[in-house]
């Protein structure tokens, strides 16, 4: 399993309007130039609405 730097991931998600779906997070990160590892990690998140950057970080921590 590839690890992603949580700080770097949040930089790619800066400006996301929360709540956001998994798909919205992926699209935003791609527009911000996220690398394949970051996109791969986001793809593994549960398909749900995320209320805040903290929710995303917790979900990423659960899959790593």
PDB file of N, H, CA, C and O in Angstrom:
ATOM      1  N   UNK A   1       0.845  -1.187   0.000  1.00  0.00           N
ATOM      2  CA  UNK A   1       0.000   0.000   0.000  1.00  0.00           C
ATOM      3  C   UNK A   1       0.888   1.247   0.000  1.00  0.00           C
ATOM      4  O   UNK A   1       1.774   1.387   0.843  1.00  0.00           O
ATOM      5  N   UNK A   2       0.647   2.126  -0.929  1.00  0.00           N
ATOM      6  H   UNK A   2      -0.073   2.013  -1.613  1.00  0.00           H
ATOM      7  CA  UNK A   2       1.405   3.365  -1.011  1.00  0.00           C
ATOM      8  C   UNK A   2       0.939   4.335   0.071  1.00  0.00           C
ATOM      9  O   UNK A   2      -0.255   4.492   0.323  1.00  0.00           O
ATOM     10  N   UNK A   3       1.894   4.964   0.686  1.00  0.00           N
ATOM     11  H   UNK A   3       2.865   4.837   0.481  1.00  0.00           H
ATOM     12  CA  UNK A   3       1.575   5.967   1.705  1.00  0.00           C
ATOM     13  C   UNK A   3       1.533   7.337   1.044  1.00  0.00           C
ATOM     14  O   UNK A   3       2.257   7.606   0.085  1.00  0.00           O
ATOM     15  N   UNK A   4       0.684   8.184   1.566  1.00  0.00           N
ATOM     16  H   UNK A   4       0.096   7.966   2.344  1.00  0.00           H
ATOM     17  CA  UNK A   4       0.601   9.548   1.065  1.00  0.00           C
ATOM     18  C   UNK A   4       0.830  10.488   2.242  1.00  0.00           C
ATOM     19  O   UNK A   4       0.356  10.247   3.353  1.00  0.00           O
ATOM     20  N   UNK A   5       1.558  11.553   1.979  1.00  0.00           N
ATOM     21  H   UNK A   5       1.943  11.749   1.077  1.00  0.00           H
ATOM     22  CA  UNK A   5       1.809  12.556   3.007  1.00  0.00           C
ATOM     23  C   UNK A   5       0.502  13.312   3.260  1.00  0.00           C
ATOM     24  O   UNK A   5      -0.025  13.950   2.349  1.00  0.00           O
ATOM     25  N   UNK A   6      -0.029  13.248   4.493  1.00  0.00           N
ATOM     26  H   UNK A   6       0.399  12.730   5.233  1.00  0.00           H
ATOM     27  CA  UNK A   6      -1.324  13.884   4.747  1.00  0.00           C
ATOM     28  C   UNK A   6      -1.306  15.401   4.528  1.00  0.00           C
ATOM     29  O   UNK A   6      -2.308  15.980   4.108  1.00  0.00           O
ATOM     30  N   UNK A   7      -0.183  16.033   4.808  1.00  0.00           N
ATOM     31  H   UNK A   7       0.630  15.562   5.149  1.00  0.00           H
ATOM     32  CA  UNK A   7      -0.091  17.480   4.594  1.00  0.00           C
ATOM     33  C   UNK A   7      -0.132  17.786   3.099  1.00  0.00           C
ATOM     34  O   UNK A   7      -0.811  18.716   2.665  1.00  0.00           O
ATOM     35  N   UNK A   8       0.601  16.994   2.317  1.00  0.00           N
ATOM     36  H   UNK A   8       1.153  16.238   2.670  1.00  0.00           H
ATOM     37  CA  UNK A   8       0.598  17.180   0.870  1.00  0.00           C
ATOM     38  C   UNK A   8      -0.796  16.925   0.300  1.00  0.00           C
ATOM     39  O   UNK A   8      -1.255  17.652  -0.582  1.00  0.00           O
ATOM     40  N   UNK A   9      -1.457  15.902   0.802  1.00  0.00           N
ATOM     41  H   UNK A   9      -1.084  15.312   1.518  1.00  0.00           H
ATOM     42  CA  UNK A   9      -2.804  15.598   0.335  1.00  0.00           C
ATOM     43  C   UNK A   9      -3.742  16.777   0.611  1.00  0.00           C
ATOM     44  O   UNK A   9      -4.536  17.150  -0.252  1.00  0.00           O
ATOM     45  N   UNK A  10      -3.656  17.355   1.792  1.00  0.00           N
ATOM     46  H   UNK A  10      -3.011  17.052   2.493  1.00  0.00           H
ATOM     47  CA  UNK A  10      -4.524  18.485   2.119  1.00  0.00           C
ATOM     48  C   UNK A  10      -4.213  19.703   1.242  1.00  0.00           C
ATOM     49  O   UNK A  10      -5.108  20.493   0.943  1.00  0.00           O
ATOM     50  N   UNK A  11      -2.954  19.856   0.830  1.00  0.00           N
ATOM     51  H   UNK A  11      -2.227  19.213   1.072  1.00  0.00           H
ATOM     52  CA  UNK A  11      -2.615  20.951  -0.096  1.00  0.00           C
ATOM     53  C   UNK A  11      -3.349  20.757  -1.419  1.00  0.00           C
ATOM     54  O   UNK A  11      -3.825  21.721  -2.018  1.00  0.00           O
ATOM     55  N   UNK A  12      -3.438  19.505  -1.874  1.00  0.00           N
ATOM     56  H   UNK A  12      -3.051  18.722  -1.387  1.00  0.00           H
ATOM     57  CA  UNK A  12      -4.142  19.209  -3.126  1.00  0.00           C
ATOM     58  C   UNK A  12      -5.647  19.425  -2.985  1.00  0.00           C
ATOM     59  O   UNK A  12      -6.341  19.658  -3.975  1.00  0.00           O
ATOM     60  N   UNK A  13      -6.146  19.348  -1.760  1.00  0.00           N
ATOM     61  H   UNK A  13      -5.582  19.159  -0.956  1.00  0.00           H
ATOM     62  CA  UNK A  13      -7.582  19.510  -1.519  1.00  0.00           C
ATOM     63  C   UNK A  13      -7.952  20.923  -1.069  1.00  0.00           C
ATOM     64  O   UNK A  13      -9.115  21.200  -0.775  1.00  0.00           O
ATOM     65  N   UNK A  14      -6.969  21.805  -1.017  1.00  0.00           N
ATOM     66  H   UNK A  14      -6.025  21.580  -1.256  1.00  0.00           H
ATOM     67  CA  UNK A  14      -7.239  23.191  -0.593  1.00  0.00           C
ATOM     68  C   UNK A  14      -8.260  23.826  -1.533  1.00  0.00           C
ATOM     69  O   UNK A  14      -8.137  23.754  -2.756  1.00  0.00           O
ATOM     70  N   UNK A  15      -9.265  24.447  -0.932  1.00  0.00           N
ATOM     71  H   UNK A  15      -9.365  24.506   0.061  1.00  0.00           H
ATOM     72  CA  UNK A  15     -10.284  25.121  -1.722  1.00  0.00           C
ATOM     73  C   UNK A  15     -11.508  24.285  -2.030  1.00  0.00           C
ATOM     74  O   UNK A  15     -12.441  24.765  -2.674  1.00  0.00           O
ATOM     75  N   UNK A  16     -11.517  23.034  -1.578  1.00  0.00           N
ATOM     76  H   UNK A  16     -10.759  22.644  -1.055  1.00  0.00           H
ATOM     77  CA  UNK A  16     -12.692  22.181  -1.776  1.00  0.00           C
ATOM     78  C   UNK A  16     -13.856  22.746  -0.959  1.00  0.00           C
ATOM     79  O   UNK A  16     -13.682  23.147   0.192  1.00  0.00           O
ATOM     80  N   UNK A  17     -15.032  22.774  -1.565  1.00  0.00           N
ATOM     81  H   UNK A  17     -15.173  22.449  -2.500  1.00  0.00           H
ATOM     82  CA  UNK A  17     -16.236  23.179  -0.837  1.00  0.00           C
ATOM     83  C   UNK A  17     -16.810  21.959  -0.128  1.00  0.00           C
ATOM     84  O   UNK A  17     -17.299  21.030  -0.772  1.00  0.00           O
ATOM     85  N   UNK A  18     -16.748  21.967   1.198  1.00  0.00           N
ATOM     86  H   UNK A  18     -16.351  22.721   1.720  1.00  0.00           H
ATOM     87  CA  UNK A  18     -17.302  20.867   1.986  1.00  0.00           C
ATOM     88  C   UNK A  18     -18.743  21.177   2.349  1.00  0.00           C
ATOM     89  O   UNK A  18     -19.083  22.348   2.517  1.00  0.00           O
ATOM     90  N   UNK A  19     -19.611  20.167   2.479  1.00  0.00           N
ATOM     91  H   UNK A  19     -19.335  19.215   2.342  1.00  0.00           H
ATOM     92  CA  UNK A  19     -19.307  18.747   2.303  1.00  0.00           C
ATOM     93  C   UNK A  19     -19.014  18.417   0.847  1.00  0.00           C
ATOM     94  O   UNK A  19     -19.536  19.044  -0.075  1.00  0.00           O
ATOM     95  N   UNK A  20     -18.158  17.406   0.671  1.00  0.00           N
ATOM     96  H   UNK A  20     -17.734  16.897   1.420  1.00  0.00           H
ATOM     97  CA  UNK A  20     -17.745  16.998  -0.674  1.00  0.00           C
ATOM     98  C   UNK A  20     -17.792  15.484  -0.785  1.00  0.00           C
ATOM     99  O   UNK A  20     -17.488  14.767   0.168  1.00  0.00           O
ATOM    100  N   UNK A  21     -18.174  15.013  -1.956  1.00  0.00           N
ATOM    101  H   UNK A  21     -18.421  15.596  -2.730  1.00  0.00           H
ATOM    102  CA  UNK A  21     -18.195  13.570  -2.206  1.00  0.00           C
ATOM    103  C   UNK A  21     -16.787  13.090  -2.537  1.00  0.00           C
ATOM    104  O   UNK A  21     -15.896  13.882  -2.842  1.00  0.00           O
ATOM    105  N   UNK A  22     -16.614  11.802  -2.470  1.00  0.00           N
ATOM    106  H   UNK A  22     -17.338  11.158  -2.222  1.00  0.00           H
ATOM    107  CA  UNK A  22     -15.337  11.202  -2.860  1.00  0.00           C
ATOM    108  C   UNK A  22     -14.955  11.647  -4.267  1.00  0.00           C
ATOM    109  O   UNK A  22     -13.808  12.020  -4.512  1.00  0.00           O
ATOM    110  N   UNK A  23     -15.903  11.609  -5.183  1.00  0.00           N
ATOM    111  H   UNK A  23     -16.835  11.306  -4.984  1.00  0.00           H
ATOM    112  CA  UNK A  23     -15.631  11.981  -6.579  1.00  0.00           C
ATOM    113  C   UNK A  23     -15.208  13.447  -6.696  1.00  0.00           C
ATOM    114  O   UNK A  23     -14.313  13.777  -7.474  1.00  0.00           O
ATOM    115  N   UNK A  24     -15.848  14.321  -5.925  1.00  0.00           N
ATOM    116  H   UNK A  24     -16.575  14.053  -5.292  1.00  0.00           H
ATOM    117  CA  UNK A  24     -15.469  15.739  -5.938  1.00  0.00           C
ATOM    118  C   UNK A  24     -14.044  15.924  -5.416  1.00  0.00           C
ATOM    119  O   UNK A  24     -13.287  16.736  -5.947  1.00  0.00           O
ATOM    120  N   UNK A  25     -13.683  15.177  -4.387  1.00  0.00           N
ATOM    121  H   UNK A  25     -14.298  14.517  -3.956  1.00  0.00           H
ATOM    122  CA  UNK A  25     -12.329  15.258  -3.845  1.00  0.00           C
ATOM    123  C   UNK A  25     -11.306  14.829  -4.889  1.00  0.00           C
ATOM    124  O   UNK A  25     -10.280  15.485  -5.066  1.00  0.00           O
ATOM    125  N   UNK A  26     -11.585  13.731  -5.577  1.00  0.00           N
ATOM    126  H   UNK A  26     -12.418  13.197  -5.434  1.00  0.00           H
ATOM    127  CA  UNK A  26     -10.666  13.221  -6.600  1.00  0.00           C
ATOM    128  C   UNK A  26     -10.515  14.238  -7.728  1.00  0.00           C
ATOM    129  O   UNK A  26      -9.399  14.543  -8.150  1.00  0.00           O
ATOM    130  N   UNK A  27     -11.629  14.757  -8.210  1.00  0.00           N
ATOM    131  H   UNK A  27     -12.535  14.510  -7.868  1.00  0.00           H
ATOM    132  CA  UNK A  27     -11.572  15.726  -9.310  1.00  0.00           C
ATOM    133  C   UNK A  27     -10.800  16.971  -8.911  1.00  0.00           C
ATOM    134  O   UNK A  27      -9.998  17.481  -9.694  1.00  0.00           O
ATOM    135  N   UNK A  28     -11.031  17.464  -7.708  1.00  0.00           N
ATOM    136  H   UNK A  28     -11.683  17.050  -7.072  1.00  0.00           H
ATOM    137  CA  UNK A  28     -10.337  18.663  -7.245  1.00  0.00           C
ATOM    138  C   UNK A  28      -8.832  18.393  -7.130  1.00  0.00           C
ATOM    139  O   UNK A  28      -8.018  19.208  -7.564  1.00  0.00           O
ATOM    140  N   UNK A  29      -8.470  17.257  -6.550  1.00  0.00           N
ATOM    141  H   UNK A  29      -9.132  16.595  -6.198  1.00  0.00           H
ATOM    142  CA  UNK A  29      -7.059  16.922  -6.391  1.00  0.00           C
ATOM    143  C   UNK A  29      -6.371  16.810  -7.755  1.00  0.00           C
ATOM    144  O   UNK A  29      -5.237  17.259  -7.914  1.00  0.00           O
ATOM    145  N   UNK A  30      -7.050  16.215  -8.733  1.00  0.00           N
ATOM    146  H   UNK A  30      -7.972  15.850  -8.604  1.00  0.00           H
ATOM    147  CA  UNK A  30      -6.477  16.103 -10.072  1.00  0.00           C
ATOM    148  C   UNK A  30      -6.230  17.483 -10.672  1.00  0.00           C
ATOM    149  O   UNK A  30      -5.187  17.717 -11.282  1.00  0.00           O
ATOM    150  N   UNK A  31      -7.180  18.394 -10.502  1.00  0.00           N
ATOM    151  H   UNK A  31      -8.028  18.204 -10.006  1.00  0.00           H
ATOM    152  CA  UNK A  31      -7.019  19.762 -11.018  1.00  0.00           C
ATOM    153  C   UNK A  31      -5.864  20.483 -10.337  1.00  0.00           C
ATOM    154  O   UNK A  31      -5.228  21.354 -10.930  1.00  0.00           O
ATOM    155  N   UNK A  32      -5.599  20.113  -9.088  1.00  0.00           N
ATOM    156  H   UNK A  32      -6.116  19.405  -8.607  1.00  0.00           H
ATOM    157  CA  UNK A  32      -4.519  20.746  -8.328  1.00  0.00           C
ATOM    158  C   UNK A  32      -3.165  20.072  -8.556  1.00  0.00           C
ATOM    159  O   UNK A  32      -2.173  20.448  -7.932  1.00  0.00           O
ATOM    160  N   UNK A  33      -3.121  19.081  -9.446  1.00  0.00           N
ATOM    161  H   UNK A  33      -3.927  18.776  -9.953  1.00  0.00           H
ATOM    162  CA  UNK A  33      -1.855  18.437  -9.789  1.00  0.00           C
ATOM    163  C   UNK A  33      -1.412  17.338  -8.852  1.00  0.00           C
ATOM    164  O   UNK A  33      -0.217  17.062  -8.742  1.00  0.00           O
ATOM    165  N   UNK A  34      -2.353  16.706  -8.175  1.00  0.00           N
ATOM    166  H   UNK A  34      -3.323  16.930  -8.265  1.00  0.00           H
ATOM    167  CA  UNK A  34      -2.000  15.603  -7.271  1.00  0.00           C
ATOM    168  C   UNK A  34      -1.362  14.465  -8.063  1.00  0.00           C
ATOM    169  O   UNK A  34      -1.734  14.204  -9.207  1.00  0.00           O
ATOM    170  N   UNK A  35      -0.399  13.793  -7.441  1.00  0.00           N
ATOM    171  H   UNK A  35      -0.097  14.005  -6.512  1.00  0.00           H
ATOM    172  CA  UNK A  35       0.275  12.684  -8.115  1.00  0.00           C
ATOM    173  C   UNK A  35      -0.568  11.408  -8.070  1.00  0.00           C
ATOM    174  O   UNK A  35      -1.615  11.361  -7.424  1.00  0.00           O
ATOM    175  N   UNK A  36      -0.095  10.387  -8.761  1.00  0.00           N
ATOM    176  H   UNK A  36       0.756  10.426  -9.286  1.00  0.00           H
ATOM    177  CA  UNK A  36      -0.842   9.126  -8.856  1.00  0.00           C
ATOM    178  C   UNK A  36      -1.066   8.480  -7.492  1.00  0.00           C
ATOM    179  O   UNK A  36      -2.103   7.860  -7.257  1.00  0.00           O
ATOM    180  N   UNK A  37      -0.095   8.626  -6.598  1.00  0.00           N
ATOM    181  H   UNK A  37       0.747   9.130  -6.790  1.00  0.00           H
ATOM    182  CA  UNK A  37      -0.238   8.032  -5.264  1.00  0.00           C
ATOM    183  C   UNK A  37      -1.395   8.675  -4.512  1.00  0.00           C
ATOM    184  O   UNK A  37      -2.211   7.981  -3.906  1.00  0.00           O
ATOM    185  N   UNK A  38      -1.461  10.002  -4.554  1.00  0.00           N
ATOM    186  H   UNK A  38      -0.798  10.565  -5.046  1.00  0.00           H
ATOM    187  CA  UNK A  38      -2.541  10.713  -3.856  1.00  0.00           C
ATOM    188  C   UNK A  38      -3.898  10.344  -4.450  1.00  0.00           C
ATOM    189  O   UNK A  38      -4.856  10.109  -3.713  1.00  0.00           O
ATOM    190  N   UNK A  39      -3.980  10.292  -5.767  1.00  0.00           N
ATOM    191  H   UNK A  39      -3.202  10.482  -6.365  1.00  0.00           H
ATOM    192  CA  UNK A  39      -5.247   9.937  -6.421  1.00  0.00           C
ATOM    193  C   UNK A  39      -5.635   8.501  -6.074  1.00  0.00           C
ATOM    194  O   UNK A  39      -6.807   8.208  -5.835  1.00  0.00           O
ATOM    195  N   UNK A  40      -4.657   7.621  -6.048  1.00  0.00           N
ATOM    196  H   UNK A  40      -3.706   7.859  -6.243  1.00  0.00           H
ATOM    197  CA  UNK A  40      -4.916   6.219  -5.697  1.00  0.00           C
ATOM    198  C   UNK A  40      -5.497   6.105  -4.288  1.00  0.00           C
ATOM    199  O   UNK A  40      -6.438   5.345  -4.060  1.00  0.00           O
ATOM    200  N   UNK A  41      -4.940   6.853  -3.356  1.00  0.00           N
ATOM    201  H   UNK A  41      -4.176   7.471  -3.541  1.00  0.00           H
ATOM    202  CA  UNK A  41      -5.434   6.827  -1.981  1.00  0.00           C
ATOM    203  C   UNK A  41      -6.865   7.366  -1.928  1.00  0.00           C
ATOM    204  O   UNK A  41      -7.723   6.778  -1.269  1.00  0.00           O
ATOM    205  N   UNK A  42      -7.126   8.472  -2.613  1.00  0.00           N
ATOM    206  H   UNK A  42      -6.429   8.950  -3.149  1.00  0.00           H
ATOM    207  CA  UNK A  42      -8.481   9.028  -2.627  1.00  0.00           C
ATOM    208  C   UNK A  42      -9.472   8.040  -3.242  1.00  0.00           C
ATOM    209  O   UNK A  42     -10.619   7.959  -2.801  1.00  0.00           O
ATOM    210  N   UNK A  43      -9.044   7.299  -4.244  1.00  0.00           N
ATOM    211  H   UNK A  43      -8.112   7.365  -4.602  1.00  0.00           H
ATOM    212  CA  UNK A  43      -9.915   6.305  -4.878  1.00  0.00           C
ATOM    213  C   UNK A  43     -10.313   5.191  -3.911  1.00  0.00           C
ATOM    214  O   UNK A  43     -11.341   4.541  -4.100  1.00  0.00           O
ATOM    215  N   UNK A  44      -9.515   4.975  -2.892  1.00  0.00           N
ATOM    216  H   UNK A  44      -8.680   5.503  -2.738  1.00  0.00           H
ATOM    217  CA  UNK A  44      -9.793   3.905  -1.920  1.00  0.00           C
ATOM    218  C   UNK A  44     -10.713   4.361  -0.786  1.00  0.00           C
ATOM    219  O   UNK A  44     -11.139   3.546   0.032  1.00  0.00           O
ATOM    220  N   UNK A  45     -11.017   5.646  -0.734  1.00  0.00           N
ATOM    221  H   UNK A  45     -10.671   6.309  -1.398  1.00  0.00           H
ATOM    222  CA  UNK A  45     -11.898   6.141   0.327  1.00  0.00           C
ATOM    223  C   UNK A  45     -13.305   5.565   0.176  1.00  0.00           C
ATOM    224  O   UNK A  45     -13.740   5.261  -0.935  1.00  0.00           O
ATOM    225  N   UNK A  46     -14.008   5.416   1.288  1.00  0.00           N
ATOM    226  H   UNK A  46     -13.655   5.663   2.190  1.00  0.00           H
ATOM    227  CA  UNK A  46     -15.416   5.016   1.192  1.00  0.00           C
ATOM    228  C   UNK A  46     -16.201   6.048   0.391  1.00  0.00           C
ATOM    229  O   UNK A  46     -15.916   7.243   0.457  1.00  0.00           O
ATOM    230  N   UNK A  47     -17.179   5.586  -0.356  1.00  0.00           N
ATOM    231  H   UNK A  47     -17.412   4.615  -0.410  1.00  0.00           H
ATOM    232  CA  UNK A  47     -17.975   6.467  -1.212  1.00  0.00           C
ATOM    233  C   UNK A  47     -19.040   7.162  -0.366  1.00  0.00           C
ATOM    234  O   UNK A  47     -20.171   6.687  -0.256  1.00  0.00           O
ATOM    235  N   UNK A  48     -18.663   8.282   0.222  1.00  0.00           N
ATOM    236  H   UNK A  48     -17.745   8.667   0.133  1.00  0.00           H
ATOM    237  CA  UNK A  48     -19.575   9.015   1.105  1.00  0.00           C
ATOM    238  C   UNK A  48     -19.255  10.501   1.035  1.00  0.00           C
ATOM    239  O   UNK A  48     -18.314  10.917   0.359  1.00  0.00           O
ATOM    240  N   UNK A  49     -20.048  11.288   1.738  1.00  0.00           N
ATOM    241  H   UNK A  49     -20.813  10.950   2.287  1.00  0.00           H
ATOM    242  CA  UNK A  49     -19.819  12.728   1.820  1.00  0.00           C
ATOM    243  C   UNK A  49     -18.844  12.998   2.968  1.00  0.00           C
ATOM    244  O   UNK A  49     -18.962  12.420   4.049  1.00  0.00           O
ATOM    245  N   UNK A  50     -17.895  13.874   2.716  1.00  0.00           N
ATOM    246  H   UNK A  50     -17.799  14.344   1.838  1.00  0.00           H
ATOM    247  CA  UNK A  50     -16.922  14.265   3.730  1.00  0.00           C
ATOM    248  C   UNK A  50     -17.226  15.702   4.140  1.00  0.00           C
ATOM    249  O   UNK A  50     -17.333  16.596   3.301  1.00  0.00           O
ATOM    250  N   UNK A  51     -17.363  15.901   5.450  1.00  0.00           N
ATOM    251  H   UNK A  51     -17.276  15.174   6.131  1.00  0.00           H
ATOM    252  CA  UNK A  51     -17.800  17.191   5.979  1.00  0.00           C
ATOM    253  C   UNK A  51     -16.667  18.200   6.131  1.00  0.00           C
ATOM    254  O   UNK A  51     -16.910  19.406   6.166  1.00  0.00           O
ATOM    255  N   UNK A  52     -15.422  17.709   6.223  1.00  0.00           N
ATOM    256  H   UNK A  52     -15.225  16.729   6.195  1.00  0.00           H
ATOM    257  CA  UNK A  52     -14.300  18.607   6.498  1.00  0.00           C
ATOM    258  C   UNK A  52     -12.979  17.942   6.092  1.00  0.00           C
ATOM    259  O   UNK A  52     -12.943  16.739   5.834  1.00  0.00           O
ATOM    260  N   UNK A  53     -11.906  18.719   6.035  1.00  0.00           N
ATOM    261  H   UNK A  53     -11.935  19.696   6.245  1.00  0.00           H
ATOM    262  CA  UNK A  53     -10.584  18.126   5.778  1.00  0.00           C
ATOM    263  C   UNK A  53     -10.216  17.078   6.827  1.00  0.00           C
ATOM    264  O   UNK A  53      -9.532  16.102   6.518  1.00  0.00           O
ATOM    265  N   UNK A  54     -10.665  17.277   8.055  1.00  0.00           N
ATOM    266  H   UNK A  54     -11.220  18.069   8.306  1.00  0.00           H
ATOM    267  CA  UNK A  54     -10.394  16.313   9.116  1.00  0.00           C
ATOM    268  C   UNK A  54     -11.028  14.961   8.804  1.00  0.00           C
ATOM    269  O   UNK A  54     -10.414  13.917   9.023  1.00  0.00           O
ATOM    270  N   UNK A  55     -12.263  14.983   8.292  1.00  0.00           N
ATOM    271  H   UNK A  55     -12.762  15.832   8.114  1.00  0.00           H
ATOM    272  CA  UNK A  55     -12.934  13.734   7.898  1.00  0.00           C
ATOM    273  C   UNK A  55     -12.124  12.996   6.840  1.00  0.00           C
ATOM    274  O   UNK A  55     -11.981  11.775   6.900  1.00  0.00           O
ATOM    275  N   UNK A  56     -11.599  13.735   5.879  1.00  0.00           N
ATOM    276  H   UNK A  56     -11.716  14.727   5.831  1.00  0.00           H
ATOM    277  CA  UNK A  56     -10.804  13.114   4.815  1.00  0.00           C
ATOM    278  C   UNK A  56      -9.531  12.511   5.417  1.00  0.00           C
ATOM    279  O   UNK A  56      -9.175  11.375   5.104  1.00  0.00           O
ATOM    280  N   UNK A  57      -8.851  13.261   6.271  1.00  0.00           N
ATOM    281  H   UNK A  57      -9.139  14.184   6.526  1.00  0.00           H
ATOM    282  CA  UNK A  57      -7.618  12.757   6.888  1.00  0.00           C
ATOM    283  C   UNK A  57      -7.859  11.502   7.699  1.00  0.00           C
ATOM    284  O   UNK A  57      -7.061  10.565   7.656  1.00  0.00           O
ATOM    285  N   UNK A  58      -8.964  11.478   8.446  1.00  0.00           N
ATOM    286  H   UNK A  58      -9.612  12.239   8.481  1.00  0.00           H
ATOM    287  CA  UNK A  58      -9.298  10.289   9.246  1.00  0.00           C
ATOM    288  C   UNK A  58      -9.583   9.090   8.343  1.00  0.00           C
ATOM    289  O   UNK A  58      -9.147   7.975   8.630  1.00  0.00           O
ATOM    290  N   UNK A  59     -10.313   9.320   7.257  1.00  0.00           N
ATOM    291  H   UNK A  59     -10.667  10.226   7.025  1.00  0.00           H
ATOM    292  CA  UNK A  59     -10.632   8.219   6.335  1.00  0.00           C
ATOM    293  C   UNK A  59      -9.367   7.697   5.657  1.00  0.00           C
ATOM    294  O   UNK A  59      -9.218   6.490   5.468  1.00  0.00           O
ATOM    295  N   UNK A  60      -8.467   8.592   5.294  1.00  0.00           N
ATOM    296  H   UNK A  60      -8.588   9.573   5.447  1.00  0.00           H
ATOM    297  CA  UNK A  60      -7.191   8.175   4.689  1.00  0.00           C
ATOM    298  C   UNK A  60      -6.384   7.361   5.699  1.00  0.00           C
ATOM    299  O   UNK A  60      -5.786   6.345   5.346  1.00  0.00           O
ATOM    300  N   UNK A  61      -6.367   7.806   6.944  1.00  0.00           N
ATOM    301  H   UNK A  61      -6.853   8.632   7.231  1.00  0.00           H
ATOM    302  CA  UNK A  61      -5.654   7.077   7.986  1.00  0.00           C
ATOM    303  C   UNK A  61      -6.203   5.675   8.178  1.00  0.00           C
ATOM    304  O   UNK A  61      -5.451   4.751   8.486  1.00  0.00           O
ATOM    305  N   UNK A  62      -7.501   5.508   8.001  1.00  0.00           N
ATOM    306  H   UNK A  62      -8.112   6.259   7.750  1.00  0.00           H
ATOM    307  CA  UNK A  62      -8.129   4.190   8.155  1.00  0.00           C
ATOM    308  C   UNK A  62      -7.742   3.217   7.054  1.00  0.00           C
ATOM    309  O   UNK A  62      -7.704   2.010   7.290  1.00  0.00           O
ATOM    310  N   UNK A  63      -7.453   3.718   5.848  1.00  0.00           N
ATOM    311  H   UNK A  63      -7.485   4.699   5.657  1.00  0.00           H
ATOM    312  CA  UNK A  63      -7.130   2.798   4.755  1.00  0.00           C
ATOM    313  C   UNK A  63      -5.633   2.516   4.655  1.00  0.00           C
ATOM    314  O   UNK A  63      -5.233   1.541   4.019  1.00  0.00           O
ATOM    315  N   UNK A  64      -4.810   3.345   5.267  1.00  0.00           N
ATOM    316  H   UNK A  64      -5.135   4.137   5.784  1.00  0.00           H
ATOM    317  CA  UNK A  64      -3.374   3.121   5.210  1.00  0.00           C
ATOM    318  C   UNK A  64      -2.985   2.208   6.302  1.00  0.00           C
ATOM    319  O   UNK A  64      -1.806   1.880   6.442  1.00  0.00           O
TER     320      UNK A  64
END
